[in-house]
Amino acid sequence: MDFNVKKLASDAGVFFTRAVQYTEEKLGQAEKTELDAHLENLIARADCTKNWTEKIFRQTEVLLQPNPSARIEEFFYEKLDKKLPTRTTNAELLGQYMQDAAKDFGPGTPYGSTLITVGEYQKRLGGAERELLQTSAINFLTPLRNFLEGDWKTISRERKLLENRRLDLDVCKARLKKAKLAEAKAAAEQELRLAQTEFDRQAEVTRLLLEGISSTHVNHLRCLQEFVEAQAAYYAQCHKHMQDLQKELSRFPNAFATNASASGVSAGHSPLATATLPGASSPSHPHNASNALGSGTLKIEEVKPPATGTRKAKVLYDYDAADTSELSLLADELITVYTVPGMDPDWLIGERGNQKGKVPVTYLELLS
């Protein structure tokens, strides 16, 4: 018990002398031992590494899991060393909703069957996303977290100890300057030599740890490359899934046009609504347009645009006119389109400057 009291008193005395030395240094009333330039550079580099690693780590977490509640849940499961329950991704949930809706709408209807197909591909996208999250967490986030919670804490502890050794050294230097008697000077010199030895030893330990930051950079570089590879694989999978989905949907371009036409007849809708969605794959060449205007006696030059109902359209794919009544198209160009009474819903009248002719709606994206 006496030993503990004495140690407590000794520690309190050391803390007090360090506090006095630190305060006097800040007030400019005491000299401060400066670290060598190399060690100062290592410390600055380590601080920079820690700050940016922390920011990159936090933002990567936000990128992979935008939901803050989910991130908090993951944090607690990790701290409790428990396995995180499998969480359904948003894309998988959307896919399930689409397929459930198809059951109510009728899986045999065009809309229902399309919902089933799109829902299946949404689930595949969700599966690819889950794989990205798992791979990124293991190969990128975990090494960054290990540095922040492991290596950096060790470095911080040794740096704090170095600062204490420096304060002890400066306290001894101040005592030596104040000593008047020879005996007091001898004792102060002995304390100074011991403090200098402790300071030099701690400075060397801290320097070795700080030089290990270079190895940390090399390790994080490898992890970063693996993260990029995981992202590339994820986006490649998504691209392939969407291409496959577009191929599935583009197999029946006229089915959608016919469906829209049938509903348009009863509701009075314009066949302009049958234009192809943006980004769809190039559709099959439309059927023969000889009856596109109903009566073959009507000449294309005689067709006049209506007072209202004209729209701008972007051409999605190149199209070569089959005859003089049609208008050839170039991908990405803008044209004016409109319909006329009795016209086939698969076709519109397109105008480009002084040129005019029939154009297939499946090659267009309506803009206005």
C-alpha positions in Angstrom: 0.0 0.0 0.0 2.9 2.4 0.9 4.5 1.5 -2.4 1.4 2.4 -4.4 1.1 5.7 -2.5 4.7 6.6 -3.2 4.3 5.7 -6.9 1.2 7.7 -7.2 2.9 10.7 -5.6 5.9 10.2 -7.9 3.7 10.0 -11.0 1.8 13.1 -10.0 5.1 15.0 -9.5 6.3 13.9 -13.0 3.0 15.0 -14.5 3.2 18.3 -12.8 6.8 19.1 -13.9 5.9 18.1 -17.5 2.8 20.4 -17.4 4.9 23.3 -16.1 7.5 22.7 -18.8 4.9 22.5 -21.5 3.2 25.7 -20.4 6.4 27.6 -20.2 7.3 26.5 -23.7 4.0 27.7 -25.0 4.5 31.0 -23.2 8.1 31.3 -24.6 9.6 31.2 -21.1 11.5 27.9 -21.6 13.6 26.3 -24.2 12.4 23.3 -26.2 14.4 20.5 -27.7 13.6 20.3 -31.4 13.4 17.0 -33.2 15.8 16.4 -36.1 14.5 17.4 -39.5 14.2 13.8 -40.7 12.0 12.8 -37.8 9.9 15.9 -38.3 9.3 15.0 -41.9 8.4 11.4 -41.0 5.9 12.7 -38.5 4.3 15.1 -41.0 4.1 12.3 -43.6 2.5 9.9 -41.0 -0.1 12.6 -40.1 -0.9 13.1 -43.7 -1.3 9.4 -44.3 -3.6 9.0 -41.3 -5.8 11.9 -42.3 -6.3 10.9 -45.9 -6.6 7.2 -45.1 -9.4 8.1 -42.7 -11.2 10.2 -45.3 -10.9 7.6 -48.0 -12.1 4.9 -45.7 -15.2 6.9 -44.6 -16.1 7.9 -48.1 -15.6 4.4 -49.5 -18.1 3.2 -46.8 -20.6 5.8 -47.9 -20.1 4.8 -51.6 -20.6 1.1 -50.9 -23.4 1.6 -48.3 -25.2 5.0 -48.7 -27.7 4.1 -45.9 -26.2 5.5 -42.6 -28.5 3.2 -40.5 -27.1 0.1 -42.3 -23.5 1.3 -41.7 -24.2 1.7 -38.0 -25.7 -1.8 -37.9 -22.6 -3.2 -39.6 -20.4 -1.3 -37.1 -22.1 -2.9 -34.1 -22.0 -6.4 -35.6 -18.3 -6.0 -36.3 -17.6 -4.8 -32.8 -19.6 -7.6 -31.3 -17.7 -10.0 -33.6 -21.0 -11.4 -35.0 -21.8 -12.3 -38.6 -23.9 -9.7 -40.3 -27.2 -11.1 -41.6 -27.6 -11.2 -45.4 -29.2 -8.0 -46.5 -31.3 -7.8 -49.7 -29.9 -5.1 -52.1 -32.2 -2.5 -53.5 -31.9 -3.9 -57.0 -32.9 -7.4 -55.8 -35.9 -5.9 -53.9 -37.0 -4.0 -57.0 -36.7 -7.2 -59.1 -38.9 -9.1 -56.6 -41.5 -6.3 -56.6 -41.6 -6.5 -60.4 -42.1 -10.2 -60.5 -44.8 -10.0 -57.8 -46.6 -7.3 -59.8 -46.4 -9.5 -62.9 -48.4 -12.2 -61.1 -51.2 -9.8 -60.5 -51.1 -8.2 -64.0 -50.9 -11.7 -65.6 -47.6 -13.3 -66.6 -49.0 -14.0 -70.1 -49.6 -10.3 -70.9 -46.9 -8.3 -72.7 -46.5 -6.1 -69.6 -46.5 -9.0 -67.2 -43.9 -11.0 -69.1 -41.7 -8.0 -69.5 -41.8 -7.3 -65.8 -40.8 -10.9 -65.1 -37.8 -10.6 -67.4 -36.7 -7.2 -66.2 -37.2 -8.3 -62.5 -34.9 -11.3 -63.1 -32.1 -9.1 -64.5 -32.6 -6.6 -61.6 -31.9 -9.5 -59.2 -28.8 -10.3 -61.2 -27.7 -6.7 -60.8 -28.3 -7.0 -57.1 -26.3 -10.1 -56.9 -23.4 -8.4 -58.6 -23.6 -5.5 -56.2 -23.5 -7.8 -53.2 -20.4 -9.4 -54.6 -18.8 -6.0 -55.0 -19.6 -5.1 -51.4 -18.1 -8.3 -50.0 -15.0 -8.1 -52.1 -14.4 -4.4 -51.4 -14.9 -4.9 -47.7 -12.3 -7.7 -47.5 -9.7 -6.4 -50.0 -9.9 -2.6 -49.4 -11.8 -1.5 -46.3 -10.4 -4.1 -43.9 -6.7 -3.2 -44.6 -7.5 0.5 -44.2 -9.3 -0.1 -40.9 -6.5 -2.3 -39.6 -4.1 0.5 -40.2 -6.2 3.1 -38.5 -7.1 0.9 -35.5 -3.8 -1.0 -35.2 -0.7 0.5 -36.7 -1.7 4.1 -36.2 -2.6 3.6 -32.5 0.8 2.1 -31.9 2.5 5.0 -33.7 0.4 7.5 -31.7 1.3 5.8 -28.4 5.0 5.9 -29.2 4.8 9.5 -30.3 3.1 10.5 -27.1 5.9 8.7 -25.1 8.5 10.5 -27.2 6.9 13.8 -26.3 7.0 12.9 -22.6 10.7 11.9 -22.9 11.4 15.3 -24.5 9.6 17.2 -21.8 11.6 15.2 -19.2 14.8 16.1 -21.0 14.0 19.8 -21.1 13.1 19.7 -17.4 16.5 18.2 -16.6 18.2 20.9 -18.8 16.3 23.6 -16.9 17.4 22.1 -13.5 21.0 22.0 -14.6 20.9 25.7 -15.5 19.4 26.6 -12.1 21.8 24.4 -10.0 24.3 26.5 -8.1 26.1 24.1 -5.9 28.5 21.5 -7.2 26.6 18.6 -5.7 23.4 19.8 -7.2 25.0 20.3 -10.6 26.4 16.7 -10.5 23.0 15.3 -9.7 21.4 17.4 -12.4 24.0 16.3 -14.9 23.4 12.6 -14.0 19.6 13.1 -14.5 20.3 14.9 -17.8 22.4 12.0 -19.1 19.7 9.5 -18.2 16.9 11.6 -19.7 19.0 12.1 -22.9 19.5 8.3 -23.2 15.8 7.7 -22.7 14.9 10.4 -25.2 17.3 9.0 -27.9 16.1 5.5 -27.4 12.5 6.5 -27.8 13.3 8.7 -30.8 14.8 5.7 -32.5 11.8 3.5 -31.8 9.4 6.2 -33.1 11.6 6.7 -36.2 11.5 3.0 -37.1 7.7 2.9 -36.7 7.3 6.1 -38.8 9.5 4.7 -41.6 7.1 1.8 -41.8 4.6 4.1 -43.3 6.3 3.5 -46.6 5.4 -0.2 -46.3 1.8 0.9 -45.5 1.6 2.9 -48.7 2.8 -0.2 -50.7 0.1 -2.3 -49.0 -2.6 0.2 -49.6 -1.6 0.5 -53.2 -2.1 -3.2 -53.7 -5.5 -3.0 -51.9 -6.5 0.0 -54.1 -5.7 -2.0 -57.3 -7.8 -4.9 -56.0 -10.6 -2.4 -55.3 -10.5 -1.1 -58.8 -10.5 -4.6 -60.2 -13.6 -5.4 -58.1 -15.3 -2.3 -59.4 -14.3 -3.1 -63.0 -15.7 -6.6 -62.7 -18.9 -5.3 -61.2 -19.5 -2.7 -63.9 -18.6 -5.3 -66.6 -21.2 -7.7 -65.1 -23.8 -4.9 -65.0 -23.1 -3.9 -68.6 -23.4 -7.5 -69.8 -26.7 -8.0 -67.9 -28.1 -4.8 -69.4 -27.0 -5.8 -72.9 -28.6 -9.2 -72.5 -31.8 -7.5 -71.2 -31.9 -5.1 -74.1 -31.6 -8.1 -76.5 -34.5 -9.8 -74.7 -36.7 -6.7 -75.0 -35.7 -5.9 -78.6 -36.8 -9.3 -79.9 -40.4 -8.1 -80.0 -40.3 -4.4 -81.0 -43.4 -4.6 -83.1 -45.3 -6.3 -80.3 -45.0 -3.2 -78.2 -46.0 -1.0 -81.1 -49.0 -3.1 -81.8 -50.0 -3.1 -78.1 -49.7 0.7 -78.0 -51.6 1.0 -81.3 -54.4 -1.2 -80.0 -54.7 0.9 -76.8 -54.3 4.1 -78.8 -57.3 3.3 -81.1 -59.6 3.0 -78.1 -58.2 5.9 -76.2 -57.4 8.2 -79.1 -53.6 8.2 -78.4 -51.0 9.2 -81.0 -48.7 6.5 -82.5 -45.9 8.8 -81.5 -46.0 7.0 -78.2 -44.5 3.9 -79.8 -41.0 5.3 -80.2 -38.1 3.2 -78.9 -36.8 3.8 -75.4 -33.4 5.4 -75.1 -30.4 3.0 -75.1 -32.3 0.1 -76.7 -30.5 -2.2 -79.0 -30.9 -1.7 -82.7 -34.3 -3.2 -83.7 -35.1 -5.4 -86.6 -35.7 -3.7 -90.0 -39.5 -2.7 -90.0 -42.0 -4.5 -92.2 -42.7 -3.3 -95.7 -44.0 0.3 -95.6 -46.0 0.2 -98.9 -49.2 0.7 -97.0 -47.9 3.1 -94.3 -50.0 5.9 -95.6 -53.0 3.8 -96.3 -53.9 4.8 -99.8 -51.1 4.3 -102.3 -52.3 7.3 -104.3 -51.1 9.8 -101.7 -47.7 11.2 -102.6 -45.2 11.9 -99.8 -44.6 15.4 -101.2 -48.3 16.2 -100.7 -48.2 15.4 -97.0 -48.3 18.6 -94.9 -47.3 18.8 -91.2 -50.3 19.4 -88.9 -50.7 22.7 -87.2 -50.1 21.0 -83.9 -48.6 17.6 -83.0 -45.1 17.9 -84.5 -42.3 16.7 -82.2 -38.5 16.6 -82.2 -36.9 13.1 -82.3 -33.3 11.8 -81.9 -32.3 9.1 -84.3 -30.9 6.1 -82.4 -29.6 4.0 -85.3 -28.7 4.4 -88.9 -31.5 3.6 -91.4 -31.3 3.2 -95.1 -34.5 4.1 -97.0 -36.1 1.2 -98.9 -37.7 3.5 -101.5 -38.2 7.1 -102.4 -41.1 7.5 -99.9 -38.8 6.8 -97.0 -36.2 9.0 -95.4 -32.7 7.7 -94.7 -31.5 8.3 -91.1 -28.1 8.8 -89.4 -27.6 7.9 -85.8 -27.7 10.9 -83.3 -29.2 13.4 -85.8 -32.4 15.4 -84.9 -35.4 15.4 -87.1 -39.0 16.6 -86.9 -41.7 13.9 -86.9 -45.5 13.8 -87.0 -48.3 11.4 -88.0 -51.1 11.7 -90.4 -54.6 10.1 -90.3 -54.7 6.5 -91.4 -50.9 6.0 -91.1 -49.4 2.7 -89.9 -48.5 3.1 -86.2 -45.0 1.7 -86.8 -44.2 4.7 -89.0 -44.0 8.5 -88.8 -43.4 11.2 -91.3 -39.9 12.7 -90.7 -38.6 16.0 -91.9 -35.0 17.1 -92.1 -34.6 20.5 -93.8 -36.2 20.2 -97.3 -36.2 16.4 -97.1 -39.3 14.4 -96.1 -40.2 10.8 -95.9 -41.5 7.9 -93.8 -39.3 6.8 -90.8 -39.7 3.8 -88.5 -40.6 4.7 -84.9 -38.4 2.0 -83.4 -35.4 3.9 -84.6 -36.3 7.1 -82.8 -36.3 8.7 -79.3 -38.9 11.3 -79.0 -37.6 14.5 -77.3 -40.5 16.9 -77.1 
